[in-house]
Amino acid sequence: MKKPKVERRVNRETGGIYFKVTREGTSAFLLLSPEELFELANQSIDALGGTRNDQSTQ
């Protein structure tokens, strides 16, 4: 199985991130707002047992 090709773009107006992943002719898309990206990062930090560095914990 081939390694997927990943395209990543940032919307400078909204701060959102757009991902396009393509493997063997099939594509998947993901669009995250800054809030969704921040929440996803926090969930990952929590899952790994790390420490957050945001306003809610200061």
C-alpha positions in Angstrom: 0.0 0.0 0.0 1.4 3.4 -1.0 2.0 6.2 1.4 -0.8 8.8 1.3 -0.2 12.3 -0.2 -1.2 15.0 2.2 -2.0 18.6 1.2 -2.3 21.2 3.9 -3.5 24.8 3.5 -4.2 27.5 6.0 -7.0 30.1 5.5 -5.3 33.3 6.6 -8.7 35.1 7.1 -10.2 32.5 9.4 -7.2 30.7 10.7 -8.8 27.4 9.8 -6.8 24.5 8.3 -7.8 22.4 5.3 -6.4 18.9 4.8 -6.7 16.8 1.7 -5.4 13.2 2.0 -5.1 11.1 -1.2 -4.2 7.4 -1.5 -4.6 5.2 -4.5 -7.0 7.6 -6.3 -9.3 8.2 -3.3 -9.4 11.5 -1.5 -10.6 12.5 2.0 -11.0 16.1 3.1 -10.9 17.7 6.6 -11.6 21.4 7.4 -10.9 22.5 11.0 -11.7 25.9 12.5 -9.2 27.4 14.9 -11.5 26.4 17.8 -11.8 22.8 16.6 -8.0 22.6 16.1 -7.4 23.9 19.6 -9.9 21.4 21.1 -8.3 18.6 19.2 -4.9 19.6 20.4 -6.1 19.7 24.0 -7.7 16.2 23.7 -4.4 14.9 22.4 -2.5 16.4 25.2 -4.9 15.0 27.7 -4.7 11.5 26.2 -0.9 11.6 26.4 -1.0 12.8 30.0 0.6 16.2 29.2 0.1 19.6 30.6 -1.9 22.3 28.8 -0.6 25.8 28.3 -3.8 27.9 27.8 -5.8 30.5 29.6 -8.2 28.0 31.2 -5.4 26.5 33.3 -3.5 29.6 34.3 
